[in-house]
Structure formats: C-alpha cells, structure tokens
Amino acid sequence: MAEPVVLHSYRYSVYGRIAQMVLIEKDVAFSTVETVPFGDDLSPDYLSMNPFGRVPLLIHSDFQIYETAAIARYVDLAFPGQHLVPSAPKKASRVSQLVSIVDNYCYWPMVRQVCSHRVFRPFFDEPFSEDEISLGMRAAEKALNAIETIANEQLILNGNEITLADCHLAPMVGYFVESPEGAEAITKHKALQKWWELVSKRPSAKVASLNLMTP
Ligand SMILES: N[C@@H](CCC(=O)N[C@@H](CS)C(=O)NCC(=O)O)C(=O)O
C-alpha cells in the first residue's frame, strides 16, 4: 500500500494551490488538512514542523517538508511519472529562475496587493486600498514583462511540456486575473496570454482559480 501523503494548507492559499497542482500533475493521491496560517491559531505541533508558521507543508509517511518550491521538487522526484523539471540544463535553470521570479516579484504584488485588495477583501467586507492596487499593478508589470521574455523564448512556459514553472506560476496568474486590472494586464503580454489559455485548460489548473464562491 502507498504511504499516505498529507498536505497542510489553507483553502485560499495560493502557495497551497501550487503544491496541489504539482501533486495532481504527478497523479499522487493526497489528503489535505485545513491549516489557517493567519492569526494565532497555529498549534505548537504545527509550529514544530514549520517554525515560520506558513502553509503549505507536506507530510509523506515519516518525512515532512515545507517551502513550496522544495515540496514541489520532492513530489517530482519521489513519485513516478513524467518529470516536471526537464533534464536539459537551459530548461532546468529557466524553471528555477521562473520559480524564483514568482516567489520574489509576483506573489506580493499580484496576490497580496492586487487580488487581495480588489477581490478578496471586498468579498469578505474587509477594508481595501486603491493605493495598494496601484502599487501592486506597477510592480506586477515589471514581473510580467520579465516572464513574457521567458515565455517568448519557449524553453519553458510553452504550453506543451508542463514543468514546475507552470505549476508555480499558474495559481499566481489565476488569482491575479480575478481582478479586472490583472485580467487586462495579461492580454497585453501575448506569449503569457497564450500560455495561460493553454495551461488553464489542464485538469490540474482547476486549483489555480481562487473560486471564492466554493467554501
Ligand atoms: N516561502 C513560503 C511562502 C508560503 C506563504 O507565504 N504562504 C502564505 C499563504 S499563501 C502564508 O502561510 N501566509 C501566512 C502569513 O503570511 O503569516 C513557501 O514557499 O511556501
């Protein structure tokens, strides 16, 4: 019998969605434990597994790992099926570069500033700020231009060969395009738009959409 795979995540966590997308692409059966990282609700048990108090965290049998890029790499290597990091050096290093760009330059502006203040907070009647949205759009534009250059090169993000870069980027874009500003910005980056049209149709990309209506 296969060793159980458990993902601690929060239903709205974009990083949790990345881990889920990788698990689905690798056809790994897993269960999730709802873990809310905001506020003071994390148990000492959870904090002993992830002292930074973030989600997601993956448990596979007696092995625990946190940090999404590391979870994704583990799942790719530990389970059979198509590898999600190509072996060719240029493609493999573009995957690492893209993952790093997403973590450092996309998450905050696209998710925490634009999506959160335009979509998430108004939905939950929480205060939101047009200034945050403007700042987020400005920062996101730089990241989108950089990603457009990479998508144009077609080594990765080509819509044919799915990689960890696709899985890392898709939920960020999925959340970003929930806002009208984000949806419009994507249409101005043609290679990225084409990539999104292809990738968002994959069954695994269902988890890339925020879907606030589903509790
Ligand atoms: N570097 C972490 C980032 C994960 C992360 O920021 N997760 C968010 C949810 S999407 C979180 O747990 N936030 C809690 C907080 O900021 O206190 C990773 O790659 O897993």
The ligand as an ORCA input file, in Angstrom:
! r2SCAN-3c Opt
* xyz 0 1
  N       8.021     30.838      1.305
  C       6.799     30.147      1.590
  C       5.656     31.128      1.432
  C       4.322     30.494      1.795
  C       3.308     31.559      2.180
  O       3.612     32.778      2.283
  N       2.095     31.098      2.424
  C       1.081     32.020      2.876
  C      -0.297     31.576      2.391
  S      -0.391     31.653      0.636
  C       1.074     32.023      4.380
  O       1.198     30.986      5.003
  N       0.930     33.218      4.973
  C       0.851     33.376      6.382
  C       1.480     34.662      6.826
  O       1.917     35.452      5.981
  O       1.548     34.859      8.036
  C       6.629     28.979      0.638
  O       7.230     28.990     -0.444
  O       5.933     28.005      0.980
*
